[in-house]
Amino acid sequence: MSTQSRVPGPGEQLLEQLLAAAHAATPGELPAVVQQFAEVSGLDRIDVYLVDLQQRHLVPLAEGPSALAVDTTVAGSAYRAHELRLEELPHGRITTWLPLIDGVERLGVLGATASGLDGSLLRRCRTLASILAMVITSKRASSDTFARLTRSETMSLPAEMLRAFLPPRTIGNSTVISTAVLEPAYDIGGDVFDHSLTTSTLHVSILDAMGHNLLSGLTTAVAMAGCRNARRAKVELPELVDNVQEALARWLPEQFCTGILAQLDLAGGVLRWCNCGHPPPLLIRDHRVLDRALERPPQPPLGTPAALAGATWDVHEEALQPGDRVLMYTDGVTELRTGGGAEFGLERFTDSIIRATAAGESAPEALRQLIHSILDRQDNQLRDDATLLLLEWLPPEAR
């Protein structure tokens, strides 16, 4: 029996050509590829913007346009809300702003400008945004172009080293999201975060080495590698902690760091964690921080010889409710100084969390606003690393 193959329509052919051209292009050639798509699609132009390292500005991929503020522009609104936004321009033209999202990670925005936009053209623009997000993600590991573009300052060597090891800022699926930020963005010394997702479990960790130099960065880099090595071998949490201990004892015996290593069961919402000398996580429920809900007896930091410390690694458990958020942080956050010289402290930090989450923003946007509120109090100058990791459990049946 013979079958007649379906001939692709012009829209499909156009997207196929775009996909092939985008994969073959260098990062610097992407704006020209995108503009070719605009011309044959009946658009005046398409502009691509990437968010800068601190998520304050949207920086154009092509030369010419100016950077756009995330907090005060229509393009920034599309980035913040993860949604389409329309901006009316002179002479009856309209720019449609679409977020560039790879999975759940926000990369920037795409702006499509035309005298009008029908449903078919909008679908093509959405498809273009999806393709570009994947292409940008695939190319940024093998090119310095995007890193240069999204930086506004020279990065220190310890920060360069640690950022090379970090996972994407945000990961997740329909059930869970994990998102993190590190400051000072260009001069981090000893803080790192890590998160990884399987079909059944979210794995997260936050680590803080003593000091603020290259050796501090090496300490957390070794600890993170030990954590990943054990995690990928599917060991239980106590064995994972032991693996990190052994890694530090072998390679950096004089160094130690604090940390939280945690796992969230996606089906049941049970959070399990080991706290190794670190500030306890905070549980946020109904826009409130529940007082000491996840506070447990402290245990020795990672790198402390277990035999000398007499440590047996306790695994703590807490059943989350749908919509709960858990915030992990390093002590560089609460030990900040206010303008009057007083310590920022946990109470002020808690107030900032409540303000950032009360507006109903998504977890990545709430965390972006939270770190900016802290930075603004410090005139964007931090003396110690300040790292935040926020996870949210929201199973589909509870939506």
N, C-alpha and C positions, 0 to 999 in steps of 0.2 A: 504494500500500500504506500503510495507516495503522499507526502505532505508538503504543503506550500508554506515556506517560511514567511513570517511577517516582515514587511519592509519597515524599518524604523522611520518614524516621522521626523520632520525637520528639527523639532525641538530636541528629540533624543540624539540625533546626529550631532547637533550643536554641543550638547553636554558631553558626548563621547569625545569630540574633538578637544573640548576644553579640558577634560580630565587628562587626556594624553599629553596635551601641551603643558599643563600645570605640573605634571609629574616630571617632565623632561626639563623644565625651566629651573634656572638657579633662583635663589631668593630675590636677587636684584632684577630678574626678568619677569617676576610675577605681576607687577603692575601693568606691563605691556600686554601680557596674556589676558588679564582681566579686562583691559580696555578694549581689546579686540572683541571679547564677548559682548561688551556694552554696545559697540557699534553695530554688530549684526543683529542684536536683540531689540534695537530701537530705543536704547537708552542714551541720554546725553553723555553720561560718564558713570564710572563706578570707582569709589575711593575705598581703600582698605586702611584701617587704623589698628595698631596693636597697643595694648595697655602697657604702660611703663612698669618698672619693677615694683614701685610702691603703690600702684593702682590709683594714681592721682591724675594722670593725663593719658589721652589717646594720641598716639604718635603715628603720623602718616607713613605708610610703606613706601610711597612714591615721593619724590622731591616736589616741592611747590606748596601744597596745603600746610596750614599751620596746625600745631597740636591743639587738641580740644580738651577742656577740663572735664573730668568724669563727673564732678558734682554739680555742674551748672549748665550743661548743654543738653540738647535733645539726643545727640549721639551718646552722651554719657548716661542718659536715662535708659536708653536701650541696653547698654552694658550693665547698668545696675539692676534692672528689672528682668533681664534675660528675655525681653519681649520686643516686638516690632514697634517702632515709633515713626511718626510722620512729621516732617518739618516743611512748612510752606516757605517758598522762596519767591523773590520778585518775578514778575512776568508770568505768573501762573505755573511755575515749575515747582516740583515736589521732590524732596529727598526722602527716600524710605531707608531708615536705619535698621539694620538687622544685627543681632549679636553673633559674633564668631565663637562658637562653643564646640570643643572637642570632648565628647562624652558629657561631662558636667563642668569641665574646666573652661573658664572664660578667658579668651585670648584677646578679644578686641571687638571691633564692629566693622560692618560693611555698609557703605552708603551708596544707594542707587538713585541717581537723579534723572528725572524725565518730566515731560509736560503732562504725562498721565501714566497710570499704572493699572493694568487690568489683572484679572486673576491668573491668567496663563503666565504673564511676565513675572508676577510676584512669585509664582511657584519656581520659575527658573532662578530667580534671585535667591530664594531660600536654598535651592539645590547648590547654587554657586557658593553660598556661605558655608554649607556643610563640606563641600569639596575643599574649599580654601582652608578651613579649620584643620582638616586631616592632613593636607599638604604642608601647611605651616608646621604642624606638630612633627611630621616625619622629617622635615628638612632642618629643623632648628638644632638637632643633635649633631649634625655634620657641617654646620656653617656658623660663623660668628656674626653673620649679618643681623639676625634678629636680636642677639644679645647686645650688640652695639646700639641698635636702634632703640631698644627699650631701657637703656641706661642714660642717666643724666650726670653721673659722676664717675670718677675712676674708682674701681673696686680694689680693696686691699687683697693681698695674697691669701690670707686665711679665709676670707669670704669667698674668693674665687674657688678655692679648693673645696670648701664645704658645699657650695651651690652646685658644683659638678656632680656631687653624690645625691642630691636631693631628688625625690620623686616629683611628679606634678603637684602644683599647689592644691588642687582639688580633685578628688576622685569620688566615685559613687555610682549608684544605680537607682532603681525605683524604690528601694527599701531604705537605703542609708546614704549618707554623704559625709565625707571627712574633708576638712579644709584647714589650711594653716598659713601663718604669716611669720616672718622673721624680721626683726629690726635690731640695730641699724642695718638697713638693707645692704649697704656697701661696705660695712665694716664688722660683720658678725665674726665672732672669734671662737666660741665654744658651744653654741646651741645648734641642735638639728632636730628635725622631725622626720618621721617615716610613716607611710601608710600603704597598705596593700589589700586588695579585695579578691576573694574567691567566691564561688557560688554560694557558700554557706557562712563565711566569716569575714569580718573586717578586722584586720590587724593594724594597730597603731602603736607608735612609740614616740616619746619626746625625751631628749637627752640634753644635759647641761654639764659641761666640764668646767672645772675650776680654772679661773684665769681668762685672759682675753688675748691670746696670741696663737702662733702657728701650732705650738705643742698642744694647746687646748683643742684646736680644731682636729689635730691628729688623734687625740683621745676619743672624741665623739665619732670620728670617722671609723676608727677601729671598732668601737662599741656598736655602731650601726651595722658594720659589716658582719660582726659576730651575731647580731640579732637576725639579720637577713639569712645568714648561713644556716642557723638553727631553724628558723621559720620555714625555709624551703625544704628542710629535712622532715618537716611535720612533727616536731617534738612538742611536748607540753610546756606550759609556761615556766615551771621551775627549772626544767632542763635548758630552756632558752636563756634564762638568767645565768645559769651556770656557764653556758657557752660564751656569753659576753664576759663573764668573770675570767674565764680561762684565756680568752683572747687578750684582755688587758694585762693579765699577769704575765703572759708570754712576751708581748710586744712592747708594752709600756708599763712596767711593774711599779713605777713610782707615781703613776697617774690614776685618777679616779674621776667618776662623774655620777651625778644623780640622774634618775630617770624613772619613767613609768612605761611599762610594757603591757599592752592590753589586747584583748580579743573581744569582739562583739558577735554573738550568735544572731544571725540575721532573721532566723525564723522565730525564735522566742524572745529576742531582745535582752538576753542575759549578758551583762558586761562582766568580764573576768579580768583582773589585773594584778600585777605585782608592782609595789611602790618601793623603789630603792633610794631612800633618802630624799625624795622629791616632795614639793608642795602637793597636797592632795588635790585630786580633780574636783571640779565643781559641777553639781547637777542643777540644770536649769529646767524648770517645769512651769508651764503656764506663765512664762515671762518673769519668773521669780527664781532666785538662787536659793535652793533649800539648804539651810544652815547645817554644815558639817555632815551632809548626807553621805558623802563618800570618804569621809575622814576615817583612817584606820591607824593602828599603832605603826610608827616609823620603823623602817629596816635599814641596814647599812647601805651606803652608796655602792655602785658598781665599781669594781677595782679594789675594794676592801677585801683582803684575804678572808675567805669564808671560814677557814679553820680558826683564825684569830678572832674573828667577830662572832663566832658561834652561830652563824646564820643558817636558818632553814627558811626557805623562801615561801612566805604565805601567799596563797592565791585568794584574793578577795572577790566576792560576787555581789552583784546588784541587779535585780530585775527592773529594766527600764519600762516605762509606759510609752505608748505611741506618741510621738511628738517631742519626747525628751531630748534635750541636748546636753552633752558632757563637754566641759571646757577644761583642757589641760594647759598649763602655763609654766614658765620658768620664773625663778625668783627675781629676775631682772625687772619684771613687771611691777611687783608689789614693793620693791626696794627703791623705785624711782623717788626722786625728791620733788616736792612741789615748789612753787615760786618762793614760798617762805622758808624753804629748807626742811620742812617736815617730810617724813616718809609717806609716799603715796598710800601704801598699806592696802590690806585686803578689803576693808570697808569701802574705800573710795573706788577700788577696782570693781567691787560688786555693784556699786551704783552705776558705774560705766557700762557694765554688762547689761543691766536691766534696761538702761536707756537704749542701748544698741539693739536689743532683741524685742523691745515692746512694740515697735512699729510693724512687726510681722514680716520683716525682711527675710530673704533666704539666708541660709547659714553662711555662704561665702560673703554675701553683702553685709550681713550683721557683723562678721568678723572684720571686714575691711573698715567699716565705720568705727568699730571698737578700737582697732590699733591706731586709726587716725586721731581719734579723740585723745588717746594717750600721748601720741606724738605731739599733737598741737599744744598740750599742756607743757611739753618740754622744749618747745620751739624747734622740734624735729632733731634735737640733739640728745642722744642717749649715751650714758657712760658705760652701760652694761648691756648685754644681749637681752632682748625681750621677745620671747617666742610664744605663740598661741596656737593651739590646735583645737578645733571644734568639730565634734561629730554629732549627727542627728539621726535618730532611728524613727522612721515613719513607714511602717508596713503598708502596702497598698490597700488592704482591707480596712484600714483605719482612716483612710482619706475621705 
